[in-house]
């Protein structure tokens, strides 16, 4: 889909990218309904939307809310490199977060998505309770990613087990994992933005690359601490750790 302010152009493609249909539809209620009727002729459909985090955001949100499977096109994101994140999860993160630089740091991002815990300590006992604030859509995405990682031997599950060994209850340990994942997602999205901005600044008129003496900077990422490094992908093994329910 190529979205515009008042219309959206779609092309219906097969798995081998053969165009078999399409059309232009308004972005008002009637146009959106007509577009869905047209799309429902293809039962196993997946939407690929350009500008998911920009002009296509509102259409992407409507499709996601309606249970449609939404991907993103030409975003330059590397979110799918992180284990446990599927295409629809990545699209949800991009659409909901928008411009990641609007969050001053990872703590603000965690507060926005509800993974920043609330202090509930009493006396010498240090405890934190669940925050019901924040974006619950993104909180559920992070919970899903955490469950995928906990099902398999990984640093994510090791982190969870360490938290339990340190006296955390299962739900508390799960919240720690989700907060860690929030930090990782924030850093990954920030890295993508820095890389895209650097690339654009080096691109000359007509899209031609300029002097490539700074090529090492183009592909570089900001340094991250050990807590911000992506967790390895899950292996194909059966679950061995009981998983907390969603919170």
KEBA-82090 format. One record per residue (C-alpha): x, y, z; residue number from 0. Coordinates in pm, whole numbers, padded with zeros to 5 digits. Each point is the difference from the previous one (the first is absolute). Layout:
[[X, Y, Z], NUM] ...
***
This chain:
[[00000, 00000, 00000], 0] [[00112, 00351, -00087], 1] [[-00196, 00231, 00234], 2] [[-00067, 00370, -00056], 3] [[-00191, 00260, 00198], 4] [[-00340, -00063, -00162], 5] [[00052, -00326, -00186], 6] [[00194, -00324, -00001], 7] [[00114, -00201, -00301], 8] [[00024, -00374, 00046], 9] [[00139, -00275, -00220], 10] [[-00099, -00361, 00059], 11] [[00298, -00229, -00049], 12] [[00054, -00373, 00017], 13] [[00288, -00152, 00197], 14] [[00227, 00032, -00305], 15] [[-00093, 00373, -00027], 16] [[-00222, -00040, -00304], 17] [[-00255, 00285, -00002], 18] [[-00351, -00142, -00030], 19] [[-00210, 00300, 00098], 20] [[-00014, 00332, 00177], 21] [[-00169, 00335, 00015], 22] [[-00013, 00342, 00158], 23] [[-00221, 00059, 00301], 24] [[-00089, 00296, 00216], 25] [[00118, 00009, 00360], 26] [[-00342, 00101, 00132], 27] [[-00240, -00255, 00149], 28] [[-00160, -00100, -00331], 29] [[00335, -00026, -00178], 30] [[00147, -00210, 00279], 31] [[-00300, -00236, -00007], 32] [[00029, -00035, -00378], 33] [[00370, -00076, 00030], 34] [[-00069, -00274, 00256], 35] [[-00269, -00155, -00220], 36] [[00248, -00009, -00286], 37] [[00276, -00146, 00218], 38] [[-00222, -00271, 00149], 39] [[-00011, -00167, -00339], 40] [[00346, -00126, 00104], 41] [[-00050, -00214, 00314], 42] [[00371, -00039, 00088], 43] [[00087, 00366, -00027], 44] [[00284, 00198, 00154], 45] [[00015, 00379, -00022], 46] [[00333, 00163, -00083], 47] [[-00031, 00373, 00069], 48] [[00247, 00271, -00092], 49] [[00049, 00270, 00261], 50] [[-00135, -00208, 00290], 51] [[00145, 00247, 00248], 52] [[-00101, 00304, -00204], 53] [[-00283, 00069, -00242], 54] [[-00110, -00364, 00002], 55] [[-00026, -00016, 00379], 56] [[-00376, 00052, 00032], 57] [[-00087, -00262, -00263], 58] [[00246, -00244, 00156], 59] [[-00159, 00051, 00343], 60] [[-00350, -00058, -00139], 61] [[00111, -00319, -00172], 62] [[00178, -00128, 00310], 63] [[-00303, 00079, 00215], 64] [[-00213, -00198, -00245], 65] [[00218, -00307, 00036], 66] [[00179, 00036, -00332], 67] [[00361, -00111, -00040], 68] [[00209, 00309, -00074], 69] [[00360, 00023, -00114], 70] [[00205, 00307, -00081], 71] [[00180, 00101, -00317], 72] [[00318, 00198, -00057], 73] [[00049, 00103, 00361], 74] [[00361, -00109, 00043], 75] [[-00088, -00157, 00335], 76] [[00208, -00278, 00151], 77] [[-00258, -00093, 00264], 78] [[-00049, -00337, -00166], 79] [[00362, -00079, 00082], 80] [[-00103, -00024, 00365], 81] [[-00113, -00348, 00110], 82] [[-00365, -00048, 00075], 83] [[-00126, 00294, -00209], 84] [[-00227, -00089, -00290], 85] [[-00093, 00229, -00290], 86] [[-00331, 00108, 00152], 87] [[00167, 00071, 00336], 88] [[00264, 00212, -00174], 89] [[-00270, 00189, -00190], 90] [[-00187, 00065, 00325], 91] [[00318, 00134, 00165], 92] [[00075, 00229, -00295], 93] [[-00354, 00130, -00031], 94] [[-00066, 00058, 00369], 95] [[00342, 00146, 00090], 96] [[00034, 00219, -00308], 97] [[00310, 00220, 00023], 98] [[00212, -00174, 00263], 99] [[00201, 00317, 00063], 100] [[-00305, 00155, 00170], 101] [[00099, -00212, 00302], 102] [[00300, 00166, 00174], 103] [[00132, -00334, 00124], 104] [[-00087, -00366, 00058], 105] [[-00159, 00081, 00337], 106] [[-00257, 00227, -00167], 107] [[-00069, -00269, -00261], 108] [[-00054, -00257, 00278], 109] [[-00237, 00238, 00179], 110] [[-00193, 00049, -00323], 111] [[-00043, -00373, -00063], 112] [[-00076, -00089, 00363], 113] [[00309, -00213, 00073], 114] [[00143, 00248, 00250], 115] [[-00093, -00153, 00338], 116] [[-00150, 00196, 00287], 117] [[00181, -00007, 00334], 118] [[-00200, -00193, 00260], 119] [[00273, -00048, 00261], 120] [[-00078, -00030, 00369], 121] [[00268, 00042, 00263], 122] [[00303, -00208, -00093], 123] [[-00196, -00200, -00257], 124] [[00052, 00137, -00350], 125] [[-00289, -00079, -00232], 126] [[-00147, 00142, -00320], 127] [[-00352, -00041, -00130], 128] [[-00150, -00009, -00345], 129] [[-00065, 00329, -00174], 130] [[-00344, 00009, -00161], 131] [[00090, 00320, -00180], 132] [[00162, 00023, -00340], 133] [[-00075, -00138, -00344], 134] [[-00158, -00341, 00062], 135] [[00032, -00102, -00367], 136] [[00378, 00031, 00016], 137] [[00005, -00155, 00346], 138] [[-00169, -00310, -00144], 139] [[00250, -00011, -00287], 140] [[00288, 00004, 00249], 141] [[-00171, -00270, 00207], 142] [[-00029, -00220, -00309], 143] [[00368, 00050, -00084], 144] [[00095, -00086, 00358], 145] [[-00204, -00322, -00006], 146] [[00167, -00110, -00323], 147] [[00343, 00054, 00151], 148] [[-00084, -00170, 00329], 149] [[-00113, -00315, -00181], 150] [[00354, -00073, -00118], 151] [[00354, 00000, 00142], 152] [[00117, 00360, -00043], 153] [[00146, 00291, 00195], 154] [[-00359, 00119, 00036], 155] [[-00097, -00313, 00190], 156] [[00329, 00010, 00194], 157] [[-00085, 00357, 00103], 158] [[-00346, -00114, 00112], 159] [[00147, -00287, 00205], 160] [[00258, 00230, 00160], 161] [[-00273, 00239, 00108], 162] [[-00194, -00287, 00158], 163] [[00316, -00126, 00173], 164] [[00042, 00349, 00145], 165] [[-00341, -00026, 00164], 166] [[-00229, 00137, -00270], 167] [[-00340, -00162, -00040], 168] [[-00073, -00135, -00352], 169] [[-00212, 00301, -00094], 170] [[00263, 00240, 00133], 171] [[00271, -00180, -00197], 172] [[-00216, 00016, -00312], 173] [[-00043, 00375, 00042], 174] [[00380, 00033, 00023], 175] [[00036, -00188, -00329], 176] [[-00260, 00224, -00167], 177] [[00177, 00313, 00122], 178] [[00329, -00132, -00138], 179] [[-00168, -00071, -00334], 180] [[-00145, 00352, 00000], 181] [[00353, 00138, 00033], 182] [[00124, -00225, -00283], 183] [[-00285, 00099, -00234], 184] [[00056, 00369, 00077], 185] [[00372, -00028, -00078], 186] [[-00065, -00195, -00321], 187] [[-00248, 00258, -00128], 188] [[00232, 00284, 00098], 189] [[00288, -00170, -00183], 190] [[-00216, -00028, -00312], 191] [[-00090, 00370, 00018], 192] [[00364, 00105, 00045], 193] [[00107, -00216, -00292], 194] [[-00278, 00131, -00226], 195] [[00077, 00362, 00091], 196] [[00371, -00050, -00064], 197] [[-00069, -00165, -00335], 198] [[-00232, 00283, -00108], 199] [[00259, 00261, 00093], 200] [[00253, -00176, -00224], 201] [[-00235, -00037, -00296], 202] [[00048, 00260, -00273], 203] [[-00257, 00139, -00244], 204] [[-00191, -00266, -00191], 205] [[00072, -00261, 00264], 206] [[00367, -00034, -00095], 207] [[00246, -00076, 00277], 208] [[00252, 00269, 00076], 209] [[00355, -00041, 00124], 210] [[00018, -00335, 00178], 211] [[00282, 00092, 00234], 212] [[-00252, -00023, 00283], 213] [[-00131, -00340, -00103], 214] [[00096, -00153, 00333], 215] [[-00229, 00247, 00174], 216] [[-00293, -00088, -00224], 217] [[-00010, -00359, 00109], 218] [[00088, 00062, 00362], 219] [[-00229, -00026, 00299], 220] [[00020, 00185, 00330], 221] [[00178, -00201, 00265], 222] [[-00227, -00194, 00231], 223] [[00055, -00148, 00340], 224] [[-00033, -00370, 00068], 225] [[-00360, 00049, 00113], 226] [[-00089, 00155, -00335], 227] [[00140, -00274, -00224], 228] [[-00257, -00201, -00199], 229] [[-00077, -00343, 00137], 230] [[00089, -00302, -00219], 231] [[-00273, -00169, -00199], 232] [[-00195, -00285, 00156], 233] [[00094, -00359, -00078], 234] [[-00261, -00252, -00106], 235] [[-00052, -00171, 00336], 236] [[-00293, -00076, 00224], 237] [[-00076, 00234, 00290], 238] [[00168, -00089, 00326], 239] [[-00081, 00314, 00200], 240] [[-00357, 00075, 00118], 241] [[-00110, 00329, -00152], 242] [[-00186, 00270, 00193], 243] [[-00336, 00107, -00135], 244] [[-00034, 00329, -00185], 245] [[-00001, 00315, 00210], 246] 
***
